[in-house]
Each structure stands twice: as C-alpha cells, then as structure tokens.
Amino acid sequence: MELVILHTNDVHGRYEDFARLVPLIRRVQREEEARGRAVVTLDGGDFMDFTRLDLLGTEGREGAGLLRAAGYDAMAVGNNEGFQGLRLLSQAAAFGRGQAPALLSCNLRAIDGAALRPIPAVRGSIVLEKAGLRILVVGATPAFNEFFALLQLHALPAHAAVLAEIAAEAPADCTLVL
C-alpha cells in the first residue's frame, strides 16, 4: 500500500489564495485514490488567523469549513490559532469534533493556576483509516511560550510529547509515519 500525504502550512488567513489551491488539492486526492493509494491531507498550523474579522466573527467556523470543503483530515494547532486565547481555540477545535478536520496538539496546554490541563476539544492525535491503512497523525505546537503565557497557554517540549502520544495512542496495527 502506498501513502500520499498532501500538506499545507502557514496559510495565515489568506483564504482567497487558498481557494485557488482547493481544485488542485481535490484533483490530486481523486487521482491518487483512484490509483488505490491512501491519501491524507493535513495542515501544519497557522491556517486560522484570527486577525481576520470574518474568521473572528464566525469563531473559526469559516476556517474549519474551508478545510472541510478541501477534504482535509486534520490540522496542527499553530501559534496563530491561539491568538485569541483559550476560549476561541476551544470553540474552533470543537467544530472538528466528530468530523474532519480535527484540530491537533499533543503538547499545548491551558494554564490553570499552577497546573497545566488539556485544552477542551483539542486532541493530541487522530487515527485515520484510508485505503486499508490505519494511520496515527500526531499534532504538535511550537513552543512560543513567552507569547502563550500572556494567553494562559503553555507548550510542553514537542519531541517528548509526540513520543508520549505515540506510546499512548498508536494501535498495534497502525502505520506510523514520522
């Protein structure tokens, strides 16, 4: 079985430009799937730039809808997804619950007094089933902790968090792509 990974990152809310890519993304997905290949479509973060009024006004629904329409499976939480803080990040993540795209970060936490806790609706990983393959996709967020501290967020060291997520979540029959 062959695996094809389509990937974008750092769109930064330039949705007019992204919209021009969507027909190409959908065409490649169809062609590769027709060849029997497993296709995973991911965004590496900084897709949702909450400085855009339309994205801010829809609490992230617009960004999630664009990724869904383009057939994305998941996106990592980048620093831009946290620009408006925990409440908006949690709401944006909730739009992907139970449907693509999932919002992933195994290392980003909310600061709750002296403790760190998981962010509601943000998952550390997701298992995708594509063309007979089970694929574990893990998301991680860069540690911009000086900035994140202002928003009551903290990113744990990514490498250790990714390894812990794999150990905890990878099914025995899951294909790992690192």
MDTraj code that builds the backbone (N, CA, C; nanometers):
import mdtraj as md
import numpy as np

residues = "MET GLU LEU VAL ILE LEU HIS THR ASN ASP VAL HIS GLY ARG TYR GLU ASP PHE ALA ARG LEU VAL PRO LEU ILE ARG ARG VAL GLN ARG GLU GLU GLU ALA ARG GLY ARG ALA VAL VAL THR LEU ASP GLY GLY ASP PHE MET ASP PHE THR ARG LEU ASP LEU LEU GLY THR GLU GLY ARG GLU GLY ALA GLY LEU LEU ARG ALA ALA GLY TYR ASP ALA MET ALA VAL GLY ASN ASN GLU GLY PHE GLN GLY LEU ARG LEU LEU SER GLN ALA ALA ALA PHE GLY ARG GLY GLN ALA PRO ALA LEU LEU SER CYS ASN LEU ARG ALA ILE ASP GLY ALA ALA LEU ARG PRO ILE PRO ALA VAL ARG GLY SER ILE VAL LEU GLU LYS ALA GLY LEU ARG ILE LEU VAL VAL GLY ALA THR PRO ALA PHE ASN GLU PHE PHE ALA LEU LEU GLN LEU HIS ALA LEU PRO ALA HIS ALA ALA VAL LEU ALA GLU ILE ALA ALA GLU ALA PRO ALA ASP CYS THR LEU VAL LEU".split()
xyz = np.array([
    [0.0850, -0.1180, 0.0000],
    [0.0000, 0.0000, 0.0000],
    [0.0889, 0.1234, 0.0000],
    [0.0535, 0.2192, -0.0820],
    [0.1263, 0.3454, -0.0873],
    [0.0457, 0.4541, -0.0182],
    [0.1176, 0.5438, 0.0479],
    [0.0570, 0.6540, 0.1203],
    [0.1018, 0.7851, 0.0558],
    [0.0051, 0.8710, 0.0282],
    [0.0325, 1.0045, -0.0258],
    [-0.0111, 1.1052, 0.0804],
    [0.0797, 1.1949, 0.1173],
    [0.0477, 1.2987, 0.2146],
    [0.0481, 1.4330, 0.1432],
    [-0.0667, 1.5003, 0.1457],
    [-0.0770, 1.6371, 0.0948],
    [-0.0716, 1.7293, 0.2151],
    [0.0057, 1.8356, 0.2051],
    [0.0340, 1.9178, 0.3229],
    [0.0403, 2.0652, 0.2870],
    [-0.0202, 2.1458, 0.3707],
    [-0.0037, 2.2910, 0.3633],
    [0.0323, 2.3400, 0.5025],
    [0.0822, 2.4594, 0.5093],
    [0.1038, 2.5245, 0.6378],
    [0.1199, 2.6749, 0.6154],
    [0.1009, 2.7488, 0.7224],
    [0.1208, 2.8942, 0.7223],
    [0.0363, 2.9670, 0.6179],
    [-0.0887, 2.9278, 0.6039],
    [-0.1810, 2.9987, 0.5146],
    [-0.2102, 3.1382, 0.5714],
    [-0.2101, 3.1503, 0.7030],
    [-0.2280, 3.2795, 0.7716],
    [-0.3509, 3.3569, 0.7253],
    [-0.4601, 3.2852, 0.7043],
    [-0.5848, 3.3521, 0.6715],
    [-0.5933, 3.4053, 0.5296],
    [-0.5006, 3.3702, 0.4436],
    [-0.5076, 3.4147, 0.3031],
    [-0.5999, 3.3183, 0.2268],
    [-0.7271, 3.3237, 0.2621],
    [-0.8230, 3.2274, 0.2105],
    [-0.8527, 3.2467, 0.0627],
    [-0.8390, 3.3672, 0.0119],
    [-0.8592, 3.3879, -0.1316],
    [-0.7525, 3.3106, -0.2098],
    [-0.6288, 3.3114, -0.1618],
    [-0.5223, 3.2347, -0.2260],
    [-0.5444, 3.0849, -0.2067],
    [-0.5833, 3.0465, -0.0856],
    [-0.6090, 2.9055, -0.0562],
    [-0.7195, 2.8504, -0.1460],
    [-0.8233, 2.9307, -0.1702],
    [-0.9355, 2.8873, -0.2534],
    [-0.8895, 2.8484, -0.3933],
    [-0.7842, 2.9128, -0.4420],
    [-0.7315, 2.8772, -0.5745],
    [-0.6599, 2.7423, -0.5725],
    [-0.6127, 2.6993, -0.4542],
    [-0.5465, 2.5693, -0.4421],
    [-0.6442, 2.4536, -0.4292],
    [-0.7633, 2.4806, -0.3794],
    [-0.8580, 2.3741, -0.3480],
    [-0.8886, 2.2843, -0.4684],
    [-0.9147, 2.3360, -0.5887],
    [-0.9393, 2.2441, -0.7014],
    [-0.8205, 2.1507, -0.7297],
    [-0.6985, 2.2010, -0.7143],
    [-0.5805, 2.1166, -0.7335],
    [-0.5735, 2.0095, -0.6245],
    [-0.5963, 2.0471, -0.5007],
    [-0.5948, 1.9509, -0.3904],
    [-0.6980, 1.8420, -0.4139],
    [-0.8205, 1.8797, -0.4482],
    [-0.9275, 1.7824, -0.4713],
    [-0.8951, 1.6909, -0.5896],
    [-0.8356, 1.7470, -0.6962],
    [-0.7990, 1.6657, -0.8129],
    [-0.6930, 1.5623, -0.7767],
    [-0.5893, 1.6034, -0.7045],
    [-0.4835, 1.5103, -0.6652],
    [-0.5401, 1.4030, -0.5723],
    [-0.6263, 1.4416, -0.4790],
    [-0.6891, 1.3427, -0.3908],
    [-0.7632, 1.2367, -0.4726],
    [-0.8463, 1.2809, -0.5673],
    [-0.9244, 1.1864, -0.6507],
    [-0.8339, 1.0966, -0.7333],
    [-0.7334, 1.1547, -0.7975],
    [-0.6437, 1.0769, -0.8836],
    [-0.5670, 0.9722, -0.8040],
    [-0.5139, 1.0121, -0.6893],
    [-0.4352, 0.9182, -0.6085],
    [-0.5237, 0.8092, -0.5484],
    [-0.6426, 0.8453, -0.5045],
    [-0.7348, 0.7446, -0.4513],
    [-0.7772, 0.6477, -0.5615],
    [-0.7965, 0.6963, -0.6839],
    [-0.8321, 0.6105, -0.7968],
    [-0.7201, 0.5104, -0.8276],
    [-0.5974, 0.5467, -0.7961],
    [-0.4826, 0.4569, -0.8134],
    [-0.4692, 0.3588, -0.6967],
    [-0.5605, 0.3685, -0.5990],
    [-0.5581, 0.2780, -0.4850],
    [-0.4666, 0.3223, -0.3728],
    [-0.4181, 0.4424, -0.3793],
    [-0.3290, 0.4934, -0.2751],
    [-0.4095, 0.5563, -0.1608],
    [-0.3559, 0.5446, -0.0418],
    [-0.4136, 0.6112, 0.0740],
    [-0.3699, 0.7571, 0.0690],
    [-0.4653, 0.8506, 0.0814],
    [-0.4344, 0.9936, 0.0754],
    [-0.4738, 1.0583, 0.2067],
    [-0.3775, 1.1267, 0.2671],
    [-0.4007, 1.2016, 0.3904],
    [-0.3711, 1.3479, 0.3589],
    [-0.4634, 1.4363, 0.3959],
    [-0.4468, 1.5790, 0.3686],
    [-0.4430, 1.6527, 0.5022],
    [-0.3316, 1.7235, 0.5256],
    [-0.3044, 1.7847, 0.6557],
    [-0.2624, 1.9294, 0.6411],
    [-0.2873, 2.0074, 0.7459],
    [-0.2316, 2.1425, 0.7546],
    [-0.1449, 2.1490, 0.8798],
    [-0.0256, 2.2072, 0.8662],
    [0.0713, 2.2123, 0.9748],
    [0.0516, 2.3259, 1.0730],
    [-0.0542, 2.4029, 1.0588],
    [-0.0821, 2.5099, 1.1539],
    [-0.0726, 2.6480, 1.0938],
    [-0.1231, 2.7442, 1.1670],
    [-0.1316, 2.8839, 1.1241],
    [-0.2218, 2.9000, 1.0018],
    [-0.3250, 2.8164, 0.9929],
    [-0.4268, 2.8312, 0.8892],
    [-0.5268, 2.9387, 0.9298],
    [-0.5710, 2.9304, 1.0562],
    [-0.6717, 3.0238, 1.1056],
    [-0.6024, 3.1445, 1.1680],
    [-0.6119, 3.2564, 1.1016],
    [-0.5540, 3.3802, 1.1542],
    [-0.6692, 3.4646, 1.2062],
    [-0.6835, 3.4683, 1.3373],
    [-0.7983, 3.5341, 1.3980],
    [-0.7897, 3.6862, 1.3942],
    [-0.6924, 3.7413, 1.3193],
    [-0.6951, 3.8854, 1.2946],
    [-0.7937, 3.9168, 1.1823],
    [-0.8376, 3.8147, 1.1086],
    [-0.9415, 3.8325, 1.0054],
    [-1.0766, 3.8475, 1.0734],
    [-1.1484, 3.9513, 1.0390],
    [-1.2782, 3.9747, 1.1028],
    [-1.3787, 3.8654, 1.0718],
    [-1.3771, 3.8128, 0.9469],
    [-1.4734, 3.7078, 0.9136],
    [-1.4456, 3.5795, 0.9914],
    [-1.3209, 3.5496, 1.0171],
    [-1.2880, 3.4313, 1.0953],
    [-1.3192, 3.4547, 1.2429],
    [-1.2837, 3.5712, 1.2922],
    [-1.3128, 3.6057, 1.4311],
    [-1.4638, 3.6084, 1.4542],
    [-1.5379, 3.6667, 1.3610],
    [-1.6828, 3.6782, 1.3743],
    [-1.7545, 3.5446, 1.3690],
    [-1.6945, 3.4442, 1.3049],
    [-1.7559, 3.3112, 1.2988],
    [-1.6932, 3.2159, 1.4001],
    [-1.6053, 3.2687, 1.4858],
    [-1.5362, 3.1910, 1.5892],
    [-1.4642, 3.0697, 1.5310],
    [-1.4091, 3.0846, 1.4119],
    [-1.3317, 2.9782, 1.3494],
    [-1.4094, 2.8902, 1.2540],
    [-1.5422, 2.9047, 1.2487],
    [-1.6227, 2.8186, 1.1602],
    [-1.5814, 2.8331, 1.0144],
    [-1.5496, 2.9559, 0.9720],
    [-1.5110, 2.9760, 0.8323],
    [-1.3857, 2.8956, 0.7977],
    [-1.2846, 2.9025, 0.8818],
    [-1.1608, 2.8287, 0.8554],
    [-1.1828, 2.6790, 0.8544],
    [-1.2572, 2.6279, 0.9547],
    [-1.2860, 2.4846, 0.9607],
    [-1.3658, 2.4408, 0.8382],
    [-1.4599, 2.5238, 0.7947],
    [-1.5402, 2.4912, 0.6764],
    [-1.4575, 2.4854, 0.5498],
    [-1.3612, 2.5750, 0.5348],
    [-1.2745, 2.5737, 0.4169],
    [-1.1891, 2.4469, 0.4137],
    [-1.1339, 2.4101, 0.5280],
    [-1.0542, 2.2873, 0.5329],
    [-1.1407, 2.1644, 0.5060],
    [-1.2603, 2.1630, 0.5608],
    [-1.3522, 2.0521, 0.5382],
    [-1.3878, 2.0412, 0.3898],
    [-1.4179, 2.1557, 0.3272],
    [-1.4542, 2.1559, 0.1845],
    [-1.3391, 2.1079, 0.0973],
    [-1.2165, 2.1322, 0.1416],
    [-1.0994, 2.0894, 0.0648],
    [-1.0595, 1.9457, 0.0964],
    [-1.1325, 1.8793, 0.1865],
    [-1.1060, 1.7391, 0.2163],
    [-0.9920, 1.7145, 0.3131],
    [-0.9625, 1.8120, 0.3989],
    [-0.8554, 1.7937, 0.4961],
    [-0.8988, 1.6977, 0.6058],
    [-0.8029, 1.6206, 0.6540],
    [-0.8284, 1.5263, 0.7621],
    [-0.7999, 1.5882, 0.8985],
    [-0.6956, 1.6701, 0.9066],
    [-0.6568, 1.7275, 1.0358],
    [-0.5643, 1.8455, 1.0136],
    [-0.5533, 1.9270, 1.1186],
    [-0.4549, 2.0346, 1.1176],
    [-0.3932, 2.0453, 1.2561],
    [-0.2668, 2.0832, 1.2582],
    [-0.1984, 2.1085, 1.3846],
    [-0.2326, 2.2491, 1.4320],
    [-0.2308, 2.2673, 1.5631],
    [-0.2506, 2.3994, 1.6209],
    [-0.1178, 2.4747, 1.6093],
    [-0.1191, 2.5834, 1.5353],
    [-0.0023, 2.6703, 1.5280],
    [-0.0183, 2.7845, 1.6265],
    [0.0803, 2.8713, 1.6316],
    [0.0685, 2.9837, 1.7253],
    [-0.0461, 3.0764, 1.6878],
    [-0.0784, 3.0913, 1.5591],
    [-0.1872, 3.1810, 1.5201],
    [-0.3231, 3.1335, 1.5683],
    [-0.3417, 3.0030, 1.5805],
    [-0.4700, 2.9530, 1.6289],
    [-0.4931, 2.9920, 1.7745],
    [-0.3879, 3.0298, 1.8450],
    [-0.4025, 3.0706, 1.9837],
    [-0.4108, 3.2199, 2.0060],
    [-0.4102, 3.3000, 1.8991],
    [-0.4044, 3.4462, 1.9125],
    [-0.5159, 3.5053, 1.9970],
    [-0.6334, 3.4448, 1.9975],
    [-0.7444, 3.4996, 2.0752],
    [-0.7655, 3.4247, 2.2060],
    [-0.6732, 3.3352, 2.2393],
    [-0.6772, 3.2699, 2.3687],
    [-0.7563, 3.1407, 2.3728],
    [-0.7688, 3.0907, 2.4928],
    [-0.8243, 2.9582, 2.5182],
    [-0.9692, 2.9428, 2.4731],
    [-1.0541, 3.0391, 2.5007],
    [-1.1960, 3.0262, 2.4683],
    [-1.2162, 3.0050, 2.3186],
    [-1.1548, 3.0894, 2.2367],
    [-1.1738, 3.0792, 2.0927],
    [-1.1060, 2.9545, 2.0359],
    [-0.9900, 2.9191, 2.0876],
    [-0.9226, 2.7970, 2.0423],
    [-1.0093, 2.6752, 2.0723],
    [-1.0676, 2.6693, 2.1903],
    [-1.1544, 2.5569, 2.2266],
    [-1.2769, 2.5509, 2.1364],
    [-1.3355, 2.6653, 2.1058],
    [-1.4523, 2.6672, 2.0174],
    [-1.4150, 2.6230, 1.8762],
    [-1.3033, 2.6724, 1.8242],
    [-1.2601, 2.6336, 1.6897],
    [-1.2331, 2.4838, 1.6834],
    [-1.1728, 2.4285, 1.7876],
    [-1.1448, 2.2848, 1.7908],
    [-1.2734, 2.2035, 1.7958],
    [-1.3736, 2.2541, 1.8644],
    [-1.5000, 2.1809, 1.8777],
    [-1.5706, 2.1635, 1.7434],
    [-1.5468, 2.2526, 1.6469],
    [-1.6110, 2.2394, 1.5163],
    [-1.5643, 2.1143, 1.4438],
    [-1.4412, 2.0682, 1.4708],
    [-1.3889, 1.9488, 1.4059],
    [-1.4245, 1.8201, 1.4763],
    [-1.4789, 1.8268, 1.5979],
    [-1.5126, 1.7061, 1.6733],
    [-1.6152, 1.6236, 1.5962],
    [-1.5805, 1.4972, 1.5736],
    [-1.6722, 1.4080, 1.5064],
    [-1.6740, 1.4231, 1.3552],
    [-1.5980, 1.5161, 1.3029],
    [-1.5902, 1.5357, 1.1582],
    [-1.4545, 1.5961, 1.1250],
    [-1.4131, 1.5845, 1.0002],
    [-1.2865, 1.6440, 0.9588],
    [-1.3048, 1.7943, 0.9472],
    [-1.2060, 1.8716, 0.9690],
    [-1.0717, 1.8341, 1.0140],
    [-1.0598, 1.8404, 1.1656],
    [-0.9817, 1.7497, 1.2203],
    [-0.9531, 1.7511, 1.3632],
    [-0.8449, 1.8552, 1.3900],
    [-0.8534, 1.9245, 1.5022],
    [-0.7526, 2.0218, 1.5436],
    [-0.6645, 1.9526, 1.6473],
    [-0.5341, 1.9394, 1.6164],
    [-0.4444, 1.8548, 1.6942],
    [-0.3290, 1.9310, 1.7582],
    [-0.3015, 1.8995, 1.8829],
    [-0.1788, 1.9409, 1.9514],
    [-0.1611, 1.8527, 2.0737],
    [-0.0558, 1.7731, 2.0740],
    [-0.0298, 1.6852, 2.1882],
    [0.0446, 1.7579, 2.2994],
    [0.0913, 1.8796, 2.2724],
    [0.1764, 1.9459, 2.3716],
    [0.1243, 2.0811, 2.4211],
    [0.0192, 2.1357, 2.3632],
    [-0.0317, 2.2653, 2.4074],
    [-0.1289, 2.2447, 2.5235],
    [-0.1097, 2.3215, 2.6286],
    [-0.1919, 2.3089, 2.7483],
    [-0.2428, 2.4450, 2.7911],
    [-0.3519, 2.4432, 2.8662],
    [-0.4048, 2.5638, 2.9291],
    [-0.3408, 2.5765, 3.0667],
    [-0.3054, 2.6975, 3.1037],
    [-0.2528, 2.7233, 3.2366],
    [-0.3721, 2.7460, 3.3287],
    [-0.3817, 2.6625, 3.4300],
    [-0.4922, 2.6694, 3.5259],
    [-0.4309, 2.6842, 3.6645],
    [-0.4084, 2.8089, 3.7055],
    [-0.3376, 2.8330, 3.8312],
    [-0.1948, 2.7844, 3.8176],
    [-0.1556, 2.6920, 3.9029],
    [-0.0211, 2.6354, 3.8970],
    [-0.0157, 2.5092, 3.8113],
    [-0.1308, 2.4634, 3.7630],
    [-0.1370, 2.3379, 3.6875],
    [-0.1543, 2.3637, 3.5381],
    [-0.1180, 2.2648, 3.4595],
    [-0.1426, 2.2653, 3.3154],
    [-0.2490, 2.1600, 3.2881],
    [-0.3457, 2.1934, 3.2029],
    [-0.4501, 2.0961, 3.1710],
    [-0.4737, 2.0947, 3.0202],
    [-0.5249, 1.9822, 2.9698],
    [-0.5559, 1.9759, 2.8258],
    [-0.6574, 2.0827, 2.7864],
    [-0.6540, 2.1206, 2.6612],
    [-0.7466, 2.2208, 2.6082],
    [-0.8707, 2.1489, 2.5567],
    [-0.9893, 2.1906, 2.6006],
    [-1.1108, 2.1237, 2.5559],
    [-1.1192, 2.1166, 2.4029],
    [-1.1523, 1.9986, 2.3533],
    [-1.1761, 1.9685, 2.2120],
    [-1.0494, 1.9585, 2.1278],
    [-0.9330, 2.0004, 2.1766],
    [-0.8079, 1.9816, 2.1020],
    [-0.7566, 1.8424, 2.1351],
    [-0.7345, 1.7631, 2.0322],
    [-0.6868, 1.6262, 2.0513],
    [-0.5367, 1.6201, 2.0258],
    [-0.4707, 1.5273, 2.0874],
    [-0.3276, 1.5088, 2.0633],
    [-0.3007, 1.4389, 1.9323],
    [-0.3920, 1.3485, 1.8947],
    [-0.3726, 1.2698, 1.7726],
    [-0.5074, 1.2192, 1.7234],
    [-0.5024, 1.1624, 1.6055],
    [-0.6213, 1.1008, 1.5472],
    [-0.5747, 0.9806, 1.4652],
    [-0.6542, 0.8740, 1.4661],
    [-0.6264, 0.7585, 1.3809],
    [-0.7181, 0.7692, 1.2594],
    [-0.6564, 0.7740, 1.1421],
    [-0.7305, 0.7811, 1.0164],
    [-0.7293, 0.6441, 0.9512],
    [-0.8397, 0.6084, 0.8882],
    [-0.8458, 0.4842, 0.8119],
    [-0.8600, 0.5213, 0.6651],
    [-0.7572, 0.4860, 0.5878],
    [-0.7509, 0.5228, 0.4464],
    [-0.7036, 0.4031, 0.3648],
    [-0.7838, 0.3616, 0.2702],
    [-0.7483, 0.2544, 0.1761],
    [-0.6875, 0.1331, 0.2472],
    [-0.7471, 0.0934, 0.3572],
    [-0.6997, -0.0241, 0.4292],
    [-0.5867, 0.0010, 0.5277],
    [-0.5398, 0.1225, 0.5372],
    [-0.4350, 0.1574, 0.6336],
    [-0.4956, 0.2304, 0.7526],
    [-0.4404, 0.2056, 0.8698],
    [-0.4736, 0.2854, 0.9883],
    [-0.3504, 0.3697, 1.0173],
    [-0.3679, 0.5004, 1.0178],
    [-0.2555, 0.5936, 1.0258],
    [-0.2754, 0.6838, 1.1470],
    [-0.1762, 0.6864, 1.2352],
    [-0.1794, 0.7766, 1.3502],
    [-0.1169, 0.9091, 1.3081],
    [-0.1944, 1.0169, 1.3225],
    [-0.1453, 1.1518, 1.2933],
    [-0.1393, 1.2262, 1.4258],
    [-0.0212, 1.2774, 1.4591],
    [0.0009, 1.3492, 1.5842],
    [0.0288, 1.4952, 1.5515],
    [-0.0364, 1.5854, 1.6235],
    [-0.0118, 1.7284, 1.6051],
    [0.0702, 1.7833, 1.7202],
    [0.1565, 1.8797, 1.6904],
    [0.2363, 1.9475, 1.7929],
    [0.2407, 2.0962, 1.7598],
    [0.2535, 2.1759, 1.8635],
    [0.2536, 2.3217, 1.8516],
    [0.3917, 2.3747, 1.8887],
    [0.4423, 2.4730, 1.8143],
    [0.5729, 2.5304, 1.8509],
    [0.5657, 2.5998, 1.9870],
    [0.6766, 2.5963, 2.0589],
    [0.6809, 2.6489, 2.1960],
    [0.7115, 2.7986, 2.1966],
    [0.6114, 2.8771, 2.1629],
    [0.6221, 3.0226, 2.1735],
    [0.5699, 3.0627, 2.3112],
    [0.6339, 3.0110, 2.4159],
    [0.5774, 3.0225, 2.5495],
    [0.5782, 3.1629, 2.6075],
    [0.6683, 3.2493, 2.5637],
    [0.6634, 3.3877, 2.6117],
    [0.5324, 3.4523, 2.5664],
    [0.4952, 3.4262, 2.4436],
    [0.3685, 3.4761, 2.3893],
    [0.2500, 3.4023, 2.4510],
    [0.2589, 3.2683, 2.4538],
    [0.1485, 3.1873, 2.5049],
    [0.1152, 3.2195, 2.6504],
    [0.2160, 3.2524, 2.7310],
    [0.1913, 3.2818, 2.8723],
    [0.0942, 3.3983, 2.8887],
    [0.0977, 3.4936, 2.7981],
    [0.0050, 3.6061, 2.8031],
    [-0.1394, 3.5611, 2.7812],
    [-0.1563, 3.4457, 2.7174],
    [-0.2885, 3.3926, 2.6840],
    [-0.3292, 3.2753, 2.7727],
    [-0.2519, 3.2523, 2.8791],
    [-0.2770, 3.1407, 2.9694],
    [-0.2632, 3.0064, 2.8989],
    [-0.1641, 2.9977, 2.8089],
    [-0.1327, 2.8741, 2.7380],
    [0.0144, 2.8413, 2.7588],
    [0.0498, 2.7139, 2.7413],
    [0.1891, 2.6714, 2.7519],
    [0.2101, 2.5499, 2.6625],
    [0.3180, 2.5508, 2.5854],
    [0.3524, 2.4369, 2.5007],
    [0.4636, 2.3566, 2.5674],
    [0.4362, 2.2320, 2.5961],
    [0.5360, 2.1405, 2.6502],
    [0.6388, 2.1105, 2.5411],
    [0.7575, 2.0597, 2.5768],
    [0.8553, 2.0220, 2.4736],
    [0.7933, 1.9231, 2.3740],
    [0.7991, 1.9571, 2.2465],
    [0.7270, 1.8813, 2.1434],
    [0.7779, 1.7388, 2.1266],
    [0.9080, 1.7192, 2.1226],
    [0.9621, 1.5860, 2.0956],
    [0.9121, 1.4845, 2.1987],
    [0.9260, 1.5177, 2.3258],
    [0.8821, 1.4264, 2.4319],
    [0.7311, 1.4049, 2.4271],
    [0.6546, 1.5106, 2.3983],
    [0.5090, 1.4988, 2.3924],
    [0.4654, 1.4099, 2.2758],
    [0.5317, 1.4223, 2.1614],
    [0.4982, 1.3387, 2.0454],
    [0.5269, 1.1919, 2.0765],
    [0.6429, 1.1640, 2.1341],
    [0.6760, 1.0248, 2.1694],
    [0.5758, 0.9675, 2.2694],
    [0.5354, 1.0473, 2.3674],
    [0.4364, 1.0019, 2.4654],
    [0.3014, 0.9763, 2.3986],
    [0.2623, 1.0625, 2.3053],
    [0.1353, 1.0441, 2.2340],
    [0.1374, 0.9160, 2.1509],
    [0.2478, 0.8899, 2.0841],
    [0.2604, 0.7664, 2.0057],
    [0.2498, 0.6448, 2.0968],
    [0.3218, 0.6472, 2.2074],
    [0.3189, 0.5343, 2.3004],
    [0.1787, 0.5100, 2.3554],
    [0.1052, 0.6178, 2.3806],
    [-0.0276, 0.6047, 2.4407],
    [-0.1372, 0.5721, 2.3394],
    [-0.1243, 0.6192, 2.2176],
    [-0.2374, 0.6153, 2.1246],
    [-0.2211, 0.5266, 2.0020],
    [-0.1011, 0.4829, 1.9696],
    [-0.0813, 0.4066, 1.8463],
    [-0.1336, 0.2643, 1.8601],
    [-0.2394, 0.2301, 1.7858],
    [-0.2863, 0.0916, 1.7859],
    [-0.1785, 0.0000, 1.7264],
    [-0.1785, -0.1259, 1.7649],
    [-0.0790, -0.2196, 1.7180],
    [-0.0766, -0.2318, 1.5661],
    [-0.1918, -0.2171, 1.5011],
    [-0.1997, -0.2321, 1.3558],
    [-0.1944, -0.0995, 1.2819],
    [-0.1426, 0.0027, 1.3466],
    [-0.1402, 0.1373, 1.2912],
    [-0.0071, 0.1630, 1.2216],
    [-0.0114, 0.2266, 1.1043],
    [0.1090, 0.2666, 1.0327],
    [0.1566, 0.3998, 1.0888],
    [0.2830, 0.4047, 1.1316],
    [0.3399, 0.5281, 1.1832],
    [0.4270, 0.5924, 1.0760],
    [0.4025, 0.7170, 1.0481],
    [0.4840, 0.7930, 0.9521],
    [0.5446, 0.9068, 1.0312],
    [0.6743, 0.9047, 1.0505],
    [0.7417, 1.0073, 1.1310],
    [0.8201, 1.1004, 1.0421],
])
top = md.Topology()
chain = top.add_chain()
for i, resn in enumerate(residues, 1):
    res = top.add_residue(resn, chain, resSeq=i)
    for name in ("N", "CA", "C"):
        top.add_atom(name, md.element.get_by_symbol(name[0]), res)
traj = md.Trajectory(xyz[None], top)
